[in-house]
């Protein structure tokens, strides 16, 4: 019988003593086999657990994204209303201006003043549309979370803008926006939290009593330096029995088909994932308050002031330059060139044509390029220029109506080049070109 011998010889009280241990070899192999099997089973269990955790996270992420899209879908009619209103007076003003300009030689002073007023109203209408589109872009972005320092007040402004039509027939909205620190968050997901809270508050109130029904949003910084958003309503309130369950997944008091019961649960998950808290206080017949508290980022707090409105950056004084504009939409390319009248502008509608001109020896100081184009995209143009003319690639300015796929969003996250979201102001474009020439 083959055995494993382990012998130890030592001196004890002037005598040598040997201790021997014998282990039958077949027993040793048995133990090793059992140990190996147990190790493999443990490793398989760990892998299975890791895969399950990853799968759970993927499902939670997808549920949050789907709920966000569902919110946008619920608000679609209101969003259309908010866009159609400014579109109506933009369209009517343009029609009136066209009629006046049919006889330009006979324009009176009063007509010139009237046209100036129309132009101002058109600008205001386009700004309203621009703000709504930017809000939609923030909410419907990819389901991948992208955290960055966010101004909570901006997320609140987006939520108020998106839910305006849902609220206006049910309640008055009053806001007290105090200064708050920046927080590390995904702006779209944070906006989703406040949209859900606002819609829930509105839907809890009966229609037809707008003067009595009130929803209040208050933002402030607490004693610990955290950003706080409180949403108060004077609705019917929530009973103590239901208060303990409203954050549970799939719990809803709405009728079948009117809600999934995931909204508040997902909001709770978003807030807690940011290291924050969401607390509910309520009294039946008096109203409710949802309090969202978020820890500050390391960045400095923004200066107090209005959020939601934006002003165009001052145009940078700049030298005359040669600018290449690449956009597959001929009208967009044309107006882009017109906005850069202080420069020598060359317009092309295809990335390949642009690269051919550069390869032929044409010199350009700045390239203004659409990000998403059929055939050769702006990303492809940038990659080609990084090979042939890296300095010009670094002076590319990207314009985009939205990075709708993962590769485009990843590209914008990776490259430091400036980018402008359509619709952009002429002053923003001129400022970006001026900065690129510095």
C-alpha positions in Angstrom: 0.0 0.0 0.0 1.6 3.3 -1.0 1.7 5.7 1.9 2.8 9.3 2.7 5.4 9.3 5.5 6.1 12.4 7.5 8.9 11.8 10.1 10.2 14.3 12.6 13.4 13.4 14.8 14.1 15.6 17.8 16.1 15.3 21.0 14.2 14.9 24.3 15.9 14.6 27.7 19.2 13.4 26.2 17.5 10.9 23.9 16.5 11.1 20.3 12.8 10.5 19.6 11.3 10.0 16.1 7.6 10.8 15.4 6.2 9.3 12.2 2.8 10.0 10.6 1.5 7.7 7.9 -1.3 8.6 5.5 -2.6 6.2 2.9 -2.1 7.8 -0.5 -5.6 7.0 -1.7 -7.0 8.9 1.3 -4.8 11.9 0.4 -6.1 11.9 -3.1 -9.6 11.7 -1.8 -9.1 14.7 0.5 -7.5 16.7 -2.3 -10.3 15.9 -4.7 -12.9 16.9 -2.1 -11.0 20.2 -1.5 -10.8 20.9 -5.2 -14.5 20.2 -5.7 -15.4 22.5 -2.8 -13.2 25.3 -4.2 -14.7 25.0 -7.6 -18.2 25.1 -6.1 -17.3 28.2 -4.1 -15.9 29.9 -7.1 -19.1 29.1 -9.1 -21.3 30.4 -6.3 -19.3 33.7 -6.2 -19.6 34.1 -10.0 -23.3 33.3 -9.9 -23.8 35.9 -7.2 -21.8 38.5 -9.1 -23.8 37.8 -12.3 -27.1 38.1 -10.3 -26.0 41.4 -8.8 -25.0 42.8 -12.2 -28.3 41.6 -13.6 -30.3 43.2 -10.8 -28.5 46.5 -11.4 -29.2 46.3 -15.2 -32.9 45.6 -14.5 -33.1 48.5 -12.0 -31.4 50.8 -14.5 -33.7 49.8 -17.3 -36.8 50.2 -15.1 -35.7 53.7 -14.1 -35.1 54.6 -17.8 -38.5 53.1 -18.8 -40.2 55.0 -16.0 -38.6 58.2 -17.2 -39.7 57.6 -20.7 -43.2 56.8 -19.4 -43.2 60.1 -17.6 -42.3 61.9 -20.9 -45.1 60.0 -22.6 -47.6 60.9 -19.9 -46.6 64.6 -20.4 -46.5 64.4 -24.2 -49.8 66.3 -24.7 -48.7 69.0 -22.3 -45.3 69.3 -24.0 -47.0 69.6 -27.4 -49.2 72.3 -26.0 -46.2 74.2 -24.6 -44.4 74.0 -27.9 -47.4 74.8 -30.1 -48.2 78.0 -28.2 -44.9 79.8 -29.0 -44.9 78.1 -32.5 -48.3 79.8 -33.1 -47.2 83.3 -32.5 -43.8 82.7 -34.2 -45.7 81.5 -37.3 -48.3 84.4 -37.2 -45.6 87.0 -36.6 -43.5 85.7 -39.6 -46.6 85.7 -41.8 -47.4 89.3 -40.8 -43.8 90.4 -41.4 -43.9 88.7 -44.8 -47.0 90.8 -45.7 -45.4 94.0 -44.5 -42.2 93.3 -46.5 -44.1 92.8 -49.7 -44.0 96.6 -50.1 -40.7 97.5 -48.4 -40.5 100.9 -50.0 -43.6 102.0 -48.3 -42.7 101.0 -44.8 -43.7 103.6 -42.2 -42.0 104.3 -38.9 -44.9 102.6 -37.1 -44.5 99.5 -39.2 -40.8 99.3 -38.5 -41.5 99.5 -34.8 -44.1 96.8 -35.2 -41.7 94.5 -37.0 -39.1 95.1 -34.3 -41.7 94.0 -31.7 -42.5 90.9 -33.8 -38.8 90.0 -34.0 -38.5 90.2 -30.2 -41.6 88.0 -29.8 -40.2 85.5 -32.3 -37.0 85.3 -30.3 -38.9 84.8 -27.0 -41.0 82.0 -28.7 -37.9 80.3 -30.0 -36.3 80.5 -26.5 -39.3 78.8 -25.0 -39.1 76.0 -27.6 -35.4 75.7 -27.1 -35.8 75.3 -23.3 -38.5 72.6 -23.7 -36.3 70.7 -26.2 -33.3 70.9 -23.9 -35.5 69.5 -21.1 -36.7 66.6 -23.2 -33.1 65.9 -24.3 -32.0 65.7 -20.6 -34.9 63.4 -19.6 -34.7 61.0 -22.6 -31.0 60.6 -22.7 -29.4 57.1 -22.7 -30.2 54.9 -19.7 -26.5 54.9 -18.7 -26.1 57.1 -15.7 -23.7 60.0 -16.2 -22.9 61.8 -12.9 -21.6 65.3 -12.8 -21.9 68.4 -10.6 -25.6 69.4 -11.1 -27.5 72.5 -10.0 -30.6 71.1 -8.2 -32.5 74.3 -9.1 -32.1 73.6 -12.8 -33.5 70.1 -12.3 -36.4 71.6 -10.5 -36.9 74.2 -13.3 -36.9 71.4 -15.9 -39.5 69.4 -13.9 -41.7 72.5 -13.5 -41.5 73.3 -17.2 -42.3 69.7 -18.2 -45.3 69.4 -15.9 -46.7 72.8 -16.5 -49.7 71.7 -18.5 -50.4 68.8 -16.1 -50.5 71.3 -13.2 -52.2 74.3 -14.6 -55.7 72.8 -14.6 -55.4 71.4 -11.1 -53.3 73.7 -8.9 -51.2 76.8 -8.6 -47.5 76.3 -8.5 -45.5 78.6 -6.2 -41.7 78.4 -6.0 -39.2 79.7 -3.4 -35.8 79.0 -4.9 -33.0 79.6 -2.5 -29.3 78.9 -3.1 -28.2 75.3 -2.8 -24.8 73.6 -3.3 -24.1 71.6 -6.4 -24.7 67.8 -6.1 -23.1 64.9 -7.9 -26.0 63.4 -9.9 -27.4 62.6 -13.4 -29.5 65.6 -14.3 -32.0 63.6 -16.2 -32.6 61.2 -13.3 -32.8 64.0 -10.8 -35.4 65.7 -13.0 -37.3 62.5 -13.1 -37.6 62.5 -9.3 -39.1 66.0 -9.2 -41.4 65.3 -12.2 -42.8 62.3 -10.5 -43.4 64.2 -7.2 -45.1 67.1 -9.0 -47.3 64.8 -11.1 -48.3 62.8 -8.1 -49.2 65.9 -6.2 -51.2 67.2 -9.1 -53.1 64.0 -9.7 -54.0 63.8 -6.0 -56.0 67.0 -6.3 -59.4 67.3 -8.0 -59.7 69.3 -11.1 -61.8 72.5 -11.2 -60.5 74.2 -8.0 -57.2 75.7 -9.1 -57.5 78.7 -6.8 -57.7 76.5 -3.8 -55.2 73.9 -4.7 -51.6 74.8 -4.1 -48.3 73.1 -4.8 -45.1 74.8 -3.4 -41.5 74.0 -4.2 -38.8 75.3 -1.8 -35.1 74.9 -2.1 -32.5 75.7 0.5 -29.3 74.6 2.2 -29.6 72.9 5.5 -27.4 73.3 8.6 -25.1 70.4 7.4 -24.6 72.1 4.0 -26.8 69.7 2.0 -29.1 70.7 -0.8 -32.8 70.4 0.2 -35.9 70.4 -2.0 -39.3 70.4 -0.4 -42.5 69.8 -2.3 -45.6 70.8 -0.4 -49.2 70.4 -1.4 -52.5 71.1 0.3 -54.2 68.0 -1.1 -56.1 65.2 0.7 -53.0 63.9 2.5 -51.8 60.3 3.0 -53.0 58.1 5.9 -50.4 56.7 8.3 -51.1 53.2 7.1 -50.3 54.1 3.5 -47.4 56.4 4.3 -45.2 53.4 5.3 -45.9 51.7 2.0 -45.8 54.4 -0.7 -42.1 53.9 -1.4 -42.5 50.2 -1.8 -42.1 48.8 -5.4 -45.5 48.1 -7.2 -47.6 49.7 -4.4 -50.1 52.1 -5.8 -53.5 53.6 -4.8 -54.4 54.3 -8.4 -56.9 52.1 -10.3 -55.6 49.2 -12.4 -54.0 50.4 -15.6 -53.4 53.9 -14.2 -50.1 53.3 -12.6 -47.4 50.7 -12.0 -46.5 51.6 -8.4 -42.8 52.0 -9.5 -42.6 55.8 -9.7 -41.9 56.6 -6.0 -39.9 53.5 -5.5 -37.6 54.4 -8.4 -37.4 58.0 -7.1 -36.3 56.6 -3.7 -33.7 54.4 -5.4 -32.3 57.4 -7.3 -32.1 59.6 -4.3 -30.5 57.0 -2.0 -28.0 56.0 -4.7 -26.8 59.6 -4.5 -26.3 59.4 -0.8 -29.5 61.3 -0.1 -32.8 60.8 1.6 -36.4 61.2 0.7 -38.8 61.7 3.6 -42.6 62.0 3.6 -44.8 63.9 6.1 -48.5 64.1 5.7 -51.8 64.8 7.5 -55.1 63.6 6.1 -57.2 66.6 5.0 -54.3 69.0 5.3 -51.7 68.0 2.8 -48.3 66.4 2.3 -44.6 67.3 2.1 -41.9 65.3 0.2 -38.4 66.4 1.3 -35.4 65.4 -0.8 -32.0 66.0 0.8 -28.8 65.5 -1.2 -25.1 65.7 -0.1 -23.0 68.5 -1.8 -20.3 67.9 -4.3 -16.8 69.2 -3.7 -17.5 72.1 -6.1 -18.4 75.6 -4.9 -22.1 76.4 -4.6 -23.6 78.4 -7.5 -24.4 82.1 -6.9 -28.0 82.7 -6.0 -30.2 83.8 -8.8 -32.8 82.7 -11.3 -32.4 79.3 -12.8 -33.9 78.2 -16.1 -33.4 81.4 -18.1 -30.0 81.8 -19.8 -28.2 84.6 -21.4 -26.1 84.5 -24.5 -22.4 84.8 -23.8 -20.8 88.0 -24.9 -19.3 87.8 -28.4 -15.6 87.5 -28.2 -13.6 90.0 -30.2 -11.8 88.1 -32.8 -9.7 88.3 -36.0 -11.1 87.5 -39.4 -10.6 83.8 -40.1 -11.4 81.2 -42.7 -14.1 78.9 -41.4 -15.3 75.6 -42.8 -19.0 74.8 -42.1 -20.0 71.1 -42.6 -23.7 70.3 -42.3 -25.9 68.0 -44.4 -28.9 70.3 -43.8 -28.4 73.0 -46.4 -30.6 75.6 -44.6 -28.8 75.1 -41.3 -25.5 75.4 -43.1 -26.6 78.6 -44.8 -27.8 80.3 -41.6 -24.6 79.2 -39.8 -22.6 80.8 -42.5 -24.7 84.0 -42.3 -24.2 84.1 -38.5 -20.4 84.1 -39.2 -20.5 86.9 -41.7 -17.4 88.5 -40.0 -15.3 85.6 -41.3 -14.6 84.0 -44.7 -16.9 81.0 -44.6 -16.9 77.9 -46.9 -20.0 75.7 -46.7 -20.1 72.0 -47.6 -22.8 69.4 -47.0 -20.7 66.3 -46.8 -17.8 65.2 -44.7 -16.0 63.6 -47.6 -16.1 66.9 -49.6 -14.7 68.7 -46.6 -11.8 66.3 -46.3 -11.1 66.5 -50.0 -10.8 70.3 -49.9 -8.4 70.1 -46.9 -6.3 67.3 -48.7 -6.2 69.5 -51.8 -4.4 72.2 -49.8 -7.2 74.6 -48.7 -6.4 76.2 -45.4 -9.0 76.7 -42.6 -8.7 78.2 -39.1 -11.8 76.6 -37.6 -14.2 73.8 -38.6 -17.9 74.0 -37.5 -19.3 70.5 -38.1 -22.6 68.7 -37.5 -22.1 65.7 -35.3 -24.6 63.3 -36.8 -24.7 63.2 -40.7 -25.5 60.4 -43.1 -22.5 58.6 -44.5 -19.5 60.3 -42.9 -20.4 61.7 -39.5 -18.7 64.5 -37.7 -16.9 61.9 -35.6 -15.5 60.4 -38.7 -14.3 63.8 -39.9 -12.6 64.4 -36.6 -10.9 61.0 -36.7 -9.6 61.6 -40.2 -8.3 65.1 -39.2 -6.6 63.7 -36.1 -4.5 61.7 -38.6 -3.8 64.4 -41.2 -4.1 67.6 -39.3 -4.4 67.3 -35.5 -4.2 71.0 -34.8 -7.3 71.6 -37.0 -9.1 68.6 -35.4 -8.6 70.4 -32.0 -10.2 73.5 -33.5 -13.4 71.7 -34.5 -16.7 72.9 -33.0 -19.5 70.3 -33.1 -23.1 71.2 -33.5 -25.8 68.6 -32.7 -29.5 68.1 -32.5 -28.8 65.3 -30.0 -26.4 62.5 -29.5 -29.0 59.7 -29.9 -26.7 56.7 -29.8 -24.1 55.4 -27.4 -21.1 55.9 -29.7 -22.0 59.6 -30.2 -22.5 60.2 -26.5 -19.2 58.4 -25.7 -17.4 60.5 -28.3 -18.7 63.8 -26.8 -17.6 62.5 -23.4 -14.2 61.7 -24.7 -13.2 64.7 -26.8 -12.7 68.1 -25.3 -13.9 70.0 -28.4 -16.7 72.6 -27.8 -20.2 71.6 -28.8 -23.4 73.6 -29.4 -26.9 72.1 -29.1 -29.4 73.0 -31.8 -31.0 75.4 -31.8 -28.1 77.6 -30.8 -27.8 81.4 -30.8 -25.7 83.3 -33.2 -23.8 84.9 -30.3 -23.0 81.4 -28.9 -21.6 80.3 -32.3 -19.5 83.5 -32.7 -18.2 83.2 -29.2 -17.2 79.5 -29.8 -15.4 80.4 -33.0 -13.6 83.3 -31.2 -12.5 81.0 -28.4 -11.2 78.5 -31.0 -9.0 81.2 -32.6 -7.3 82.2 -29.4 
